[in-house]
Amino acid sequence: MRCRPGEGEPGAGLYACSATRCKKLHMLDIFITIDTECSLGGALDDPRKLPVQPERAILGRIGSDCYGTPLVMSILERNGLRGTFFLEVLASHVTDAQQMADAYGQIIARGHDAQLHLHPVYHYYRGMREGGLQPDQFPPNIDLIGGLPVETQLQLLREGCALLEKFTGNKPVAFRAGCFGASNSTLRMLAQVGIQYDSSFNASYLGQTCLLEPRTQPNLAYEVNGVWEVPITNFAIGMGPLRGLKHLDIVAVSWPEMKRVLLAAERMELGTVVFLLHSFSFLKRKDIQFRALRPDRLVIRRFEALCRYLGANTHRFQVRTFRERPKLSSRSAGGGVPHLGTIRPLCRKFVQAMNRPYWV
């Protein structure tokens, strides 16, 4: 096949020109993951507040329009794509469970993937509100499942699996810990409840909320006790002592950065690229209670650009879901961390600073 100009551009096919040879590009598995959840909205610390309801945090309702999961699904569908929605279910004990069931039912009805997401803080908030549990009885870091005793982890996972099956009719095959707070003990507990994939590893949160063991190749999938860990993709920014890692969160990364990471991952043969957003990523919130909401047009346009690009390049980027039970390999994959330097991240920070005020 003859080389075509424009490495990494639509229409370039599976081959791209280099200075010395015609190189076959690597087909990447892309996972678009949406952490779908409510918010305590400060209720744990202030008894006058109540948790945010699914209608606002999940559906993102503003008037007659929804800027949460319904809009995420519509953008995906316009481009022939499906997303993996990691559904937080413990909040159903302290919010309107019927609202949650209706919101999660839409995801199944529209043909998207529904998997398990847990924030243990709802378990402890429920105990405080209904069972007299006092804050001084809370374990440290109550929202990091990987730091809890293994018996508690197993209890919460079993409860979460049962609730997810109740809401969706499906048993989960994949999991993501709230705040990326899984540990190696969590992977062992996932194996006990029959979950085959985890996507909690986030290298930019190691030493903070992510409790999994560090990896020399932080973007490569790996297997532990029969559970595949599929990391959220990270890339490097900055230079020298200012160099750091950033993950592919639609809210925090510009479209030019996303595209460059995709092209670099293709050259490095990373195997998988995992994007992250939340059910409320398209919303600007005036306060933590979600009382006043506005659509975040900048983030919506970013996601639209990403989905258009992936939809136009299915010969190079294969958008997958975990319900497909993808076959993964860490042996034959390449490796590395894409590095975006300094200029593009600085430009993105300037644009985000201008976009941050609620009234913009």
N, C-alpha and C positions, 0 to 999 in steps of 0.2 A: 504494500500500500504506500502511496506517495505521501510524504510529509506535507502537512498544510500549515501555513503560518498562523500565529496567534495562539501560542501555548496557553492552555487553560481557558480559552474563550469558547462560547457556544459554537457548535459546528466543527470543532477541531477533531472530533472523533476520538478514538481510543489511542491515537498516536499524536505526539507533539515533537516539534523540531528542537534539537539541542545543537550546541556548537560542533559536536563530533559525530552524532549518530541519531538515528530515528529510534526513539524510545517508546515502548508501549506503556501507556498509563495504567495505573492500578484502579480497578473498580472498588469504590468505597461503599460500605454499608453506613447509611445515615440514619440516626434515630432523632426524631423531633419529639422531645419529651416535655410534658406540661404537668407541673406539680399543681394539682387541683385541690384547693383547700379553702377553709374559712380562716378567720383570725380571731384570737381572743380579744383583740381591741383594747388591751389594757385591763381586762376584767380580773385577771389574776391578782393584780396589785390594788385595784380600786373596786370595792363591792358595789359602787353605784353604776358601774359599767356592765354591759352584757356582751357576750361574744357576738361577732358580726355574723349575720345570717347568710345562707348560701345565695339568696337572690342578689345580694350585693357583691360578695367576695368571689363567687363562682360564676354566676350568670353575668355579673357586671351591669345590672339594669340601670339605665339612665332614661327616665321617661318610658317611652314605648320601645326603646332600642336596648340591645344587650351587647356589651363590649367585652364580655368574658369568654367563656368556652364556646358559645354559639358563633362568635365572630372568628375565633381561632379555627374552628372547624370549617367555616365557610371559606376562609382563605386557603386552607389546605385543600379542600375539595375542588375549588376553582382550578387548582393546578394538578389535580389527579393524585393527591397525596393523602396519607393517613398518618395520624399522630398517635403516640402512646401517652395516655392520660393517667398519671399516677394519682389515684384517688385517695384522699385522706378521709377516713371513715369514723374515727373515734369522736370527731366533733359532732356526730349525729346524736350523741347522748346529751349535748348541751345546747344544740341549736334545733331548728325546725327540721326534723327528720324527713318529713314529706317533701319539703323544698329540696333537700339533698337528693332524695330518691328520684324526684322529677328531673333534676339537673343531670344526675348520673345516667338516668335512663335515656336521655337525649343522646349521650355519647355512644351508647350501645346501638341505639336505633339508627344512627347515622354511619355506623360501620367502622368506628374507630376502636382503638385498643384501650382496654381498661385494666390497670394493674394497681398494686397496693402501695400506699404511702401512709406513714404513721407519724403523728406528732404526739408523743407520750404525755405532753403537758395537759392535753384534754382529759386524760385519765386521772391525773392528779387534781385538776380543777374540779372535775365531777366529784371526786372524793371529798374535796373541801366543801363543795356546795351542798352535797347530799348526805355525806357520811360523817361529817364532823372532823375530817382530816385537817390538821393545822399546818400552816406553812413551815413551822419548825420541824415537822415530821417528814417533809419532802426530802428525797435524796438529792445530792448535789447534781447540777446539770440535768434537771428533770426532763428536758426535751431531747436529750441525746440517748436514744435507745441502747446504743452500744456500751454506755457506761452503767447501765442498770444491771442488777443481778440476772443471771441467765434464766432463772425461773420466771422472773418478771418479763423478760424479753419474750420467752416462749408463750407466756400467757397472753401478752399483747398481740403477738403475731397470730395466734390461734383466733383470738377475738376479731382481729382485723380481717382475717381470711373469711370468717363466717359473715361478717357485716358486708364485705365486698360481694360475696356470693348472693346475699340477700338483696343488695341494690342492683346488681347487674346480671345475676344468673350464671356468672362465670367464676371459676376458681382462679386465683392469681398464679401466674408463673414467674412474675418479676416483682421486685420490691425496690423502693427508694426510701431511705430513712429521712425523716424530717431534719433539716439543718445539716444534711449529709452525715448524721451522727452515728453511723454504723461502726462496728468494730469487728475483729476477726471472730469473736464469740457470736456476733449477730449472724455471720455467714454460717456458722455451725447450726444455729437455731433455724435459719431459713431452710437448710437441708432437712431438718426434722419435720417441717410443715410442708415439704414438697415443692418449695419454690426453687426454680432452676437458675434465675438470673437476679443479680443485684446491680443497681446503678447508683451507688452512693459515694464511690470514690471520687474525690475532688481535690486534686493536688494543691490548689490554692487555699484550701481550708485545712490542710494537715497542720497539726499543732494548735488548731483552734477548735472547730466543732467536729471535723472528720477524724474519727478514731481508728481508722484502718491503718495498717502498717505502710510506711512510705515505700515507693517503688522507684527503681532506677529509670524505668521507662513509664512515666505516669499516665500515658495515653493508651497503653496497650491492654486489651482484655486479658484476664488471667483466671485460672480455675483454682478454687479451694474447696476441698471436700465435696466435689460434685456440683458446686455453685459457681457459675461464671460471673465474675465481676467485670462490668462494662463501664469504664470510667467516663465521667463527664469531661469532655475534651478541654484541655488547657493549652494556652500559648504564652510565650514570653514577651514581655514588653520592657523598654528601658535598656540601659547599658550599664556595665560595670557594677558598682555597689547599689545602683538604683534599679537593677534588673529584678523583675518579679514575674509571677505567674498570674494569669487571669483566665477565667473559664468562659465558655461560650453561652453567656446569658444574653438573651435578646435585648433586655432592658439596658444592659451595661456595655454592649459591644456594637459598633457601627456596622452597617452593611459592607463597606469596603474592607473592614477587618475580617468579617465573617468570610468573605470571598477569598481573601488571601490565605486564611487558615485552611479553607477547603482545598485550594490549589497546592499549598504546601503539604497537607496531609496526603493528597494524591501522589505527589512525588515521593514522599517518605514511605508510602505504602503502610499507613497506620492501621488499616483494616476497618476500624470503626471511627465515626465522628458523632458525638452526642451533643445536641443543642438542648438548652434549658430555657423554659419560660414558665410563668405562673398563670393561673386562671385570672389574676388581676393585673397582669403585666401591661395591658392596654389602658389602664386607668390611672388618672391622677387623683390622689386622695387629699382632701383638705385637712383631715384629721384621722387618727388611728381607728376611729369608729366607723369610717366609711360613710359619714353622714352626707357629705357633699362630694360628688364625683364628676370628673370630666374625662373625655377620651384623650389618650396620649397619642396624638397623630404621628409624632416622630417614630415611636416604637411600632405602631401599626404599619407605617410605610417600610420600616426595616424588615419586618416579618413578611410583608408582601413581596419585597424584592428577593428575599431568600427563597421563598416558595416558588416564585416565577423562575428563578435560576435553576433550582433543583428540578422543577417540572420540565424545563426545556433541555435538561442534560441527563435524562434517565439512562443514557448509554454509558455514563461515567459514574453517576451517583445514584445508588439504589436506596430509596427511603424504605426502611424496614420497621416492623413492629415486633415486640417481644412475643405476642401471641403466635407469631409464625415459628417460634422456637428456632431462631437462627443458629446455624452451625458456626461456631467461632473457633479461632485458633490463635494461640500466642506464639507458636513455634515458627510459622512461616511468615508472620507479619514483619514489617519493617519496624522502625522506631524513630523516636526523636520528638522534640517539642518545637513547633513552628515559632519563629521569632519575628515579630513585627516591628522591632526597632522603637523609635521614639516619636517620630513626626506624626504618624497616623493616630496613635493613642492620644497625643496632645491635642490634635484637632478634634478628636471625639470628645475629650473632656471639656473643651471650650463649648462645643455645640450642646452637650448635655447640661452644662451650667446655665446656658441661655434658655434651655427648655424646662429646667427643673421647677421654676415657680408655678404654682397651681393655676394662676390666671393666664399663663402664656398659651 
